[in-house]
Amino acid sequence: MDTKQKMGLSPGLRQSVEVLQMDSQELDQYVHRLSEENPLIEVQYSWGGSSVKGCKSTQHLLQYAAGPRHNLQDQLLSQLTLLPLTKSERLLAAYLIGCLDDNGYFAEQVEVVAAGLGVGCQVIEAGLRRVQSLEPYGVGARNLQECLLLQLEHSGRLTPLLRLLIEHHLEQLGGNQLVRVAKELNTSLKRVQEAYSTIKSLNPRPAYVLDNGETTVYIVPDVYVMQKNGAYEAAVHPLSSPQITLAESYQRLLSLSGDEETRRYLQEKNEQASWIMRCLEERKKTLCRVAGAILKLQRPFFERGQDYLAPLTLGRIAEELELHESTVSRAVRGKYMQCVWGTFELKYFFPSAIAGKTAIGHRMP
């Protein structure tokens, strides 16, 4: 579909076309951007019959960060030499720096460390506060809430509302229940949205401000092939496609709200959420149909391996499924399939249609 054709589509249909074309990373970013703008949207990833709910990103499932270019402990220890501390205070702070985990959090229990060193808990607490005064701000925190509060305190941005949200409503914010939080705190939705934007600007992993930005990425296949009773079946990988659900509190919020502006806002967001849910479902169905057709027309490959890959075109798949070729092209773009022979880009299965076919040279871990 060319640019002129896209311009002729309604906004809703254009969104559906764009969603189908997105690869899993683009889709993840898109859905989570929507969830940040729409408090009614909850994002879930299903796995093994259970679901991971309220995650703002799947990056923790898809990748891990490379080690810092500069050692965090070295940087903290160098800052420690500038503080006016006694020898015992400096030694204790250095010990506590050694207790930080890869994210910069204090990974031990204060009571356990105190008992091991033969000192009181208040001594450990004082030492920890010295570590927490070092940069990058947020290091030495014992949990996410403390990490965020430390960053706000050091930057002079901590307000009573931000403290309240972080200490008591962080989970609700993560679930985009902004309207509910505003009602519970008897404040405006705008204030909660502005505070939430500030919180999202903070770093939940302070150790990685030193990261060189390089990441090792594990590709989660969009579809995978399984064999049942001698037949091959394709299924959409549950971690490659987010599921959107409406916040459970939506109907109650709508019924309780006597403010016409709020009701109109909620109704608009409900329509947006419902439409994107349909777009995601259609994307999964189309992707599954295309993968199923590839299975059918490339069966020798799946049975005997790469030497048996047959010539195949996008047009042949389109004919098989009675779809427009441009739809098949969008469904194939940037998508991966996992089978017993490895993980392959879907375009790999069209050797006569797309030059430069490539496969991931390893099996998924």
Residue, then its C-alpha position, 0 to 999 in steps of 0.5 A: m500500500d503506497t502513501k496515497q492509499k494510506m492517506g485515503l484510509s480512515p484513522g482507525l483503519r490506518q492504525s490497524v494497517e500500521v499495527l500489522q506492519m510493526d515488529s514486536q519491539e515497535l509494537d511493544q513501544y507503541v502499546h506502552r506509549l498508548s498505555e501511558e496516555n490512556p489510564l484505562i489500558e492495562v497491558q498483559y503478557s500471557w505465558g503458560g496459562s498465567s499472565v504478567k500484568g501491568c508491566k510497562s515494558t518487556q525489555h526485561l524479558l527480551q534483553y539484558a544490559a552489558g556491564p558498565r564501562h566504568n566500574l560503579q564501585d570505583q566511582l563511588l569509592s573515589q567520591l568517598t575520599l572527598l567526604p569528611l569521614t573518620k577511618s571507621e566511617r570510611l571503611l564501613a561505607a566502602y563495605l556497604i558499597g561492596c554490598l550493592d547489586d548490579n542495579g545499584y541497590f543495597a542488596e542486604q538486610v541491615e540487621v544481618v549486616a549489623a550482626g555480622l559486623g558486631v555493630g548496631c543497626q543505627v551505625i549501618e543506617a548512618g553508613l548507608r545514608r553516606v552511600q546514598s549521598l553519592e552519585p549517581y543518585g539513587v544508589g544504595a536504595r533498598n527498594l524502588q520507592e527509596c530509589l525514586l525518592l532519593q533522586l527527587e530529594h537530591s534534585g530538589r524536586l520532591t513534593p508532598l504529592l510525589r512522596l505520597l504517590i511513590e510511597h503509597h500509589l506506585e502500583q496503581l500508577g504502574g497500572n495507569q489507574l490515574v483517575r482512581v488515584a486522583k479521586e482517592l487523593n482528592t486532587s485533579l487528574k492533571r496534577v497526578q498526570e504531571a507528577y507521574s511524568t516526573i516519576k517516569s523521568l527517574n532512573p529505576r536502575p541508577a547503576y546503569v547511568l554509566d552503561n555504554g548503551e550497548t545491549t545484548v538482545y534475545i529475539v523472541p519469535d513472533v510465531y513458533v512451530m509445534q508438532k501435534n500428532g504428525a501435523y505442524e501448527a503455528a502459534v503466536h508467541p505469547l511474549s511477542s504480542p501484548q494483550i490489552t485489557l480495560a482497567e477493572s475500575y472503568q465501569r465503576l469510575l464511569s458510573l461514579s463520576g458526576d463530572e461531564e468532562t471526566r465522563r467524556y474523557l473516560q468514554e473517549k479513552n474507552e473507545q480508543a482502548s477497544w479499537i486497539m484491542r481489535c487491532l491487536e487481535e486482527r494482527k495475531k490472526t493474520l500473522c497466524r494465518v500467514a505462518g500457517a500458509i508458510l508451514k503448508l507450502q514449505r512443509p519439506f523444510f520443516e520436516r527435513g531442514q534448510d536444504y529443502l527450502a522451496p521457491l515461494t512468493l508473497g503472491r502465492i501466500a496471498e493467493e492461498l489466503e485470499l489476502h492482498e499481497s501488501t497485507v502479507s508483506r506487512a505481516v511478514r515484515g520484521k517477524y520471526m519464526q522459531c522451529v526445530w531448525g532454529t529461529f528465522e525471519l519470515k522473509y527467509f521462507f521467500p527465497s525467490a521473492i526477497a533477496g538476501k535471505t537470512a536466518i538467526g544462526h542459533r537456537m533460542p536459549 
